[in-house]
Amino acid sequence: MRLIVMTAFMIIVSIVLGAYQWLDYQSSQVDHQQQQQPTINIELKENESQLSVQVLIEHLPSDTYTINQPEHAKHFTCNLSEGQVCLEDENQLKLEQKQVVILSYHLPLQNEEINYFLSWLPEVYDKDGLIKTPVKTTLTSPSGVNSHWFTHQQPTFSETLDHIRYQEWTFQSDTDIPLVNIKGQYDSYSLNDRVNLVSSIPIKLQPFNDLLNRGFQDVRQIFIVSPKLDPLKLESLSVLNSSEKRHIVSSLLTSKLLSLTDEKEESGLLLDVVNAYFFTTDLQTSKGKQMLESLRQSVTGNKKDEWLDELLNLDQSDNHLANILEQSLLPLDIHTNFFTLNHSKEKFTPFYGMDQRIITLNQKPVDQEWQGIIYEKQSYLPLESLIEITGMTLTKTNDEELLVHDGTNRFRFYPERDLYIINEANYQIDEQLLVDINNKLYINTSLASQIFPFSIDVGQNNININQ
C-alpha cells in the first residue's frame, strides 16, 4: 500500500513539473516573439529652419520591404546599423539579416504663424501590407522661442529645461499624425485620445464634445482656435476663428470626407459646396455658387437633415469624393451624377436625379435603354429619345433652333430662349420647357404631353406614352 502511494505521488510530481516546464517554455516563446516585433523610434529636433527627423526601425526579420518616404521630406537617407546604404533600388529594402534601419530626413519650416505636417511619417510595407506597430516619438525644441508643437493627442511626457523643451508621444504607425507648430501663447485641451483642442482665447469645450459624439467618434483631429489665423480645413487639422458650432461640424465633416477619399487635393470645390449647403459658409467661385443654388432647390426639407445624417455615418471609402457624395444620396432615393459631372467638366450641370420609373409606350416597355430625370422636382424625358420612339423626326436647322416633324405638324424649339412654336402659329415661352444635362436636352414631361400629339401619364412606378 505504501509503495502504491509513493508511486502515485511521484507520478503527480512528474506531471506538475512537466506542466510547469511546458508553461515556462510557452511563456519564453511568447516573450521571444514579443521582443522580436518590429519597433519604431522617432527622434525629432527643431532647428532654425527645419525639423530634423531620425527614424530607427528595429527587429525587422530578413525580408524585402518597401519604404515610402514622406512627400515633403528633404535629404532623405537610409542606412543600416552596419554601415551599408539601403534603398539603392528605388524604395526597396532587402534585409539579409536583422539590422537596425536608420532613416534620416528634414522637414522645412517656414517663417509663418503656423507650420503643419500631416503626412510626415515614412511608411514601411512588407508582403502583408503596412507594418503596424507603436511608434515612440520624441521631440526637442528650443525653450526660449515663442512657439509650441502640438499633435492630435497630449504628450505622454513633457519637460521644459533651461534651453530645450522635451515632449514624448506613442502613436500607431498605420495612422497619419498631424504635427503642428504655432507661434504665440496657446492652451491645449485633450477632448479624447484622438482629438486635441488648442486655443489662443478662452473657450468652452462643450460644443466640441457634443459634436464629437455625433458621428465623429473615429475622427483624428487637432483644432486650432485663433481669431488671428486664416481659417483652414484639412484632414486631421482645422483652424477656426471661433468655436461657433457650424464651423466646428463643418471642419469635422470635411476631415471625415477627406479621410474616405484618395482624391484630396482635387476635392476642394465639392467640399466647399457641401459645406456652404449645410453650414452657410462662403463660396468664392461662380460655378460653386451655381452648384449651391441648384442643390438648395433640389434637396430640401427633411431630405437635407437625412442627407447630413448619412454623411456623418459614412464608413465606405472611394477614390473619388464625387462618388461618395452620390452614394450617400441613394438612401434618400436620389440617384444623380451631379457631383461627378461638375467635378469632371468645366461647364455647370444643374442638380438632377435619375428617374427610376419604367418608360412604357402604350403600356409596353420600350426597348431603348434610356430613362428620365427629376429636375427641380419635375419629370423630364430625353428629347431626342422621345422623338425617336414616337416616330417623329428631329432636324437641327442651326445652333439655336431644333425642328421636329410629325406628319403635317411642325414644332420649333429654341432652347436658349425658352421658346417653342407649334405649326408656325402658336408661340409660347416657358422657362421649364428644356434643360441641358451634360450636353443632352431633356423636355418637361408635362409640357411635352401638351405640345406633341400624344399624351404622357406619369404614374408612381412608370411613365406611359399614349400614342
N, C-alpha and C positions, 0 to 999 in steps of 0.2 A: 504493500500500500504506500509506504514511504517512498519507494522507488518511482511509483506512478506519479505521485505528487511532484517530486523533483523534476521528473521528465516534462510534465505539463508546464511547470514553472519556467524551465529552460526554453521550451517552445514559445511561450508567451513573450519572454525577454527577447528572443531572437526576432519575433515578429515586430515588436516595438522598435528594436534597434534598426531593423530593415526599413520600417516605415519612416523613422527619423532620418536615416541616411537618404532615402528617396526624396523626402520633402526638402532636405537640405540641398540635394542636387538640383531639384527643380527651382528652388529659390535662387541658387547661384546662377542657373541658366537665365532666369528672368532678369537678375541683376546685370548679367553679362550683356543680355540683349538691350536692356535699358541704357547701359553705358555705351553701347555701340550705335544708338540712334544718332543721326546727324544733328549737330548743334551749330547755331549761327550766332556769332557775337559781332556786334557792330559798334565801332567807335567813331563818334562824330566830334570834330573840332572846328569851332568857328574862328576864322581869321578875318582880316580886314575886308576882303572882297570875295571870300569863298568859304564854303563849308567843306572841309576835308573829310572823306569817308574811307574807313578801312573795314573790310568785311572778312572775318575769319570763319571758314566753314570746316568743321572737324568731323571725323568719323564717317566720311563718305566711303562706302565699300568700293572695291575695284569694279569699275564700270565706265560706261560712256555717258556723259552728261551734256546738256545744253544749258548755257548760261546767257540769259538776255540782260544786257546792260541797260540801265535807266536812260530814258530819252535825252535828258539834258546833262548827262554825265560828261565831264571833260577829263582828258588824260587818263582814260581807263586802262588799267593794267591788271594782269592776272599772273600770279606766281605761286609755285608750290613751296612747301616748307624746306625742301632740299635744294632750292635754288633754281629749279627749272622754270622757264617761262611757259605758261599754258595759253590755251585758246589761240594757238597758231593757225589752226584750221577754222577760220571764221569764229563761230561761238561754240565750237565743240571741244569738250574737255574729256580726255581719256586717261583714267587713272589705272595704272598697272598695280599699284599697291596703295594702301591707306596713307594719305598725306594731308596736311593742312593746306587748304586752298585759301590764298590771300588775294582779295580783290581790293584795289585802291582806285579812287577817282575823286574829282572835285565837283561840287555844285556851285555855280556862280551866284553871288549875292549882289543885288542891285542897290543903289543908294535911294531906296524908296521907303515909304512909311511901312510897307508890308512886303515881305518876301515869303513865297509859299512854294512847296514842292508836294505834289500829290502822288507821283509815281517815281519815287527815288530809290526804291529797293531793287537790287538785282533779283532776277527770277532764275531759280535752279530747277531743271527738269531732269528726271530720269525716264526710263522707258514706261513707267506707270503714270507719268504726269508731273505736275508741280510738287516739289518736296514741301511737305507741311510740317513745320516744327517751330517751337517757340523761338523767338528772336530776342536776345538780350541786347538792349541798345543803351549806350551811354553817350552823353553829350556834354562837352565842356565849352564854355563861352566866357568871354571877359566879364567880370562882375562890375566893372566901372562904367559900362556903356548903358544908355537908357533904352535898351531893347530886351525882349524876352522871347523864348522859344516855347511853343505850345503844340500839343497834338490833340487827338480826339479823346484821350484819357489822361488822367492825372499821373504824374511820375510815381513810381513805387518808392523812390528815394530821391531827395534833393538836398543840396547843401551849398551855401554861399560862403566862400572863404575870402581872404584879402584881395586876391586878384582874379579868381575864377569862380564861376557858377557851375555846379555839377548836377546833372539830372540823369535819372536811370528809369527805363521802362522795359517791360517784356511784352512783345507783340507776337502775333501769329504770322508766319511767313506767307500765308496764302491771302493776306489782306493788304489792300492799299492803305497806307498810313499818311494822313495829311500832316505835314510838318510845316509850321508857320512861325515866322519871326516878325514881331511887331515892335515898332518904336513907340515909346511913351509908357504911361502907367496904366496897367490893366489888372483887373481882378479876375481870377479864374474860379469857375464853379463846375463841379462834376455833376451832371444830371443823371448819368448812369455810366456803366463801364464802356459805353460806346459813343457817348455824346459829351462834349466839353463846351462850356459857355465862357467866353472871355469878353469882358466889357470894360469900357473906359468910363462908364456912367453908372450911377445906382440903378439897379434893375430888379424887377420881380421875376422870380423863377417859375411861378405857377403857369403862366401862359405857355411856356416851353414844355413843361411837364404834361399839361393837358393834351397838347398836340402830339407829343411823342407816343402817347398811349392810343392814338387813333391811326393805326395802320403803319406806324413808323418804328415799330419795336426793333427792327433789324437794321435800321439806318445807322451808318457810322458817320459822325458829323462833328465839325467844330464850328461853332457860331462865334463870330466876332461882332460885337455891337459897339459902334462908334459913330457919332454924328459927323466926324471929320473925314472918314474914309468913303471912297466911292463904293456904292453897292455892288455886290458880286455874288453870283450863284453858280457854283460848280459842284461836281460830285465830291462829297465829303467836306466841302468848305463853303460857308456863306458869310458874307459881310453885310450887316444890316445897319441902318441909321437909327433904328428904334426897335422896340420889342412889340410893335403892332402885330396882332395875330395874323393878319392876312399876309404879311411879309414873311413871317415865320413858316407858315404852312406852304407858302409859295416856294420857299427855299428847300423845304423838306421834300416836296413833290418833285422839284427839279432834280435834286440829288438822287431820289429814288429812280426816276425815269432814266437818268444818265447811267445809273448802275446796271440797268437792264439792257443797254444797247452798247455795241462797239462803235457806233457812228456818233461819237460825242461831239467832235468839232463841227460837224455838218448839221447838227440838230438845233442850232440857235433860233432860227425862225419859228419852228414848230413849238419849241419851248416857250418862246415869247408870246405866241398866240394863245397857247393853253393857259399860261399864267394871267394874261390880260382877260381872258374869258372868265376864269374863276375868281380872280382876285383884283381885277381892275387896275393892273399895273400898266405902265406906259408902253406904247408901241412907237417905234421910230420910222418904220418903212411903210410906204403906201400899200404894198402888197399885204403886209401884215395886218394893216387896218382893214383892208378888204376882206381878208380871211376872217378876222374877228367879227365883222358885221354880219357876214354870211353865217358864221357859226351861231351867233346870238339869235338870228332869225329862225334857225333850224332846230337847235337843241334847246328847248325851253321848258319852263315849269319844273315838274318833278324829275324830268329827264336829266336836268343839269345836276341835281343832287345825286341821282342814281349813278351818273357817269363818274362823278368825283369819288364816290364810294368804290366803284370798280377800279379806278386808277390807284386809290390808296391801298387796295388789296392785291395789286398785281404781283405776280411772282414769276411770270414766264418771260424769258429774255428773247431778244431778236437782234439781228444785225442792224435793223433799220427802225428808228423811232416811229416813223410813219406807220409801219405795220403794227407796232404795239398799240398806238392810239386807235387805229381802226379796229383791231381785235377787241379792245376794251369797250367798244360801242356795240358789239354783237349781242351781248346780253340784254341790251335795250331795244333789240330788233331793229338796229340801224346798220345797214350794210352800205359802206361807202369806200371810195378811193380818194376822198377829198384831200387827205394829208399827203398821200403818195404823189398825186398829180401836182399839187402845189409845191412839193419839195423838189420834184424832179424837173419841172418845167418853169420857165420864166413867166409865162402867161398865167394870169389868175384864173382859177377854176372855182366857181361857186359851190357851196356845200350842197350835196345831194345824197340821197340814199338809193340803193338799188331796190327796185320794186320786186318783191319776191312772188307776186301773184302771177299765175299762169296766163299767157296770152292765148286766146282762142278766137277762131274765125267761124262764125255760125255754129258756136258751141263745140267746135272740134279743135284740138290742139294744133298749133301751127308747126310746120317742120323747121322753120328757121330758128336758130338759137340766138334769140335776142330778147331783151326784156326792157321794161320801162324803168323810169326813175321816179323818186319822190323829191320834188324841188319846191321849197317854201310851202310844204305840207300839201302840195297838189300833185296829181298824177300827170306824168308826161310820157310820151312814146317817141321812139326814134323816127324822125320824119321820113327818111328815105326807106326804112323798112316798112313803115305803114303804107307808103305809096306803092311799094313793090307788091306787098301781099294782097292789096285790094285791086291790083291790075291797072293802076293809073301809071302815068309816065311823068318823069321829072326832067326838066331842062334848066340848066344854069345859063341864063342868057348873058349875064355879065357878073361882075364881082358883087353887085348889090341886089340882084334880082334872081328869084327862083320861080320858074313857071311850071305849073302842074296841069296836065291834061287828063280829063276823064270824059271821053266822048266829045260832046259839044261844050262841055263845061271847061272853063279856064280859071285857074286860081293863081294869082301872082302874090309872092311873098317878098317882103323887103326886111330882112332880119335886123339890120342896123337901125331901121326907122320904126320898128314895131308895127308895120303897116301891112295889110293884106287887102287884095281886091278880088271880088268874085264877079266873074263874067263881065269885066270891064265897067261895071256899073256900081257895085256896092263896095264903097271904100270904108275900111274900119281900121282903127288904131287900138291896140291892146298890148300893154307892157308885159302881160303874162303869156303872150302867144308862143314865143320861141325862146329857148335857152340853149346856149352853146356850151357843151361839156366836152372838154378835150377835143376840140375841133369837130364835134359831131352835134348836129342840130336835133333838138327834141321839141315836139309840139305839145302844147297843153291838151290833155285828153278831152276835157270837156269842150274846149273851143273847136278841136278837130271834129267832134261829133256834130257841132253846129255848122261848120264850114263845108265839110265834104258830104256827098250824097249817101251817107250811111251813118248809122248810129253806133255809139260805143257805150256799153254798160259796164260800169266799174263795180264789181262785187267784192265781197270780203276775201275770196280766195282766187278769183280770176278776173280778167278784163276781157270781155267778149265784144268782138267787132261783128255787128249785124249787117250783112250785105245782101 
